[in-house]
Amino acid sequence: MKRLLTSCFCLGHLPIAPGTWGSLPAVIVFGLLCYSGLSDVFIVIVMTGLIVTAAFVCVRFGPVVIALTGKKDPREIVADEFAGQAVTFLVVSWAAKQHLWAVMLGGFLLFRVFDILKPWPIRKLEKLPKGWGILTDDLLAGLYAGIILRVLLEYYN
């Protein structure tokens, strides 16, 4: 069950780009919430709940997967990408409904870029112990992506 949760129900076991696949559920959930016309407050609550849940999964169960695989940051753990992607959309949740498709695509691409390139100090966070090292770099990548997306939305509105 622990590996099932940390891999976002086996998305982390896909052979190509598991982190990218692990990010997609947050994009889809966010898009569905916005498209359904729910209030911004409700969307913020749901996205915050998803972040907290995925963070708990990483920190609590990540060390188990680390021990089983012998890797410091196993590729199969993608709950961290889920959490980081959700952070991106939490930052821009109130402005997304006007340009939903652009926000979804832009947020997804920006998060993946920051997650892959890991500019300072994102890479440093990977050195934290156990599940914290797996999680925190993605949370900061999500925050960076959200800030850039927020600035872009302000500029183009």
ABEGO torsion letter per residue (X at the ends): XAAAAAAGGGAAABABGAAAAAAAAAAAAAAAAAAAGBBAAAAAAAAAAAAAAAAAAAAAAAAAAAAAAGBABBAABAAAAAAAAAAAAAAAAAAAAABAAAAAAAAAAAAAAAAAAGBOAAAAAAABBEAAAAAAAAAAAAAAAAAAAAAAAAAAX
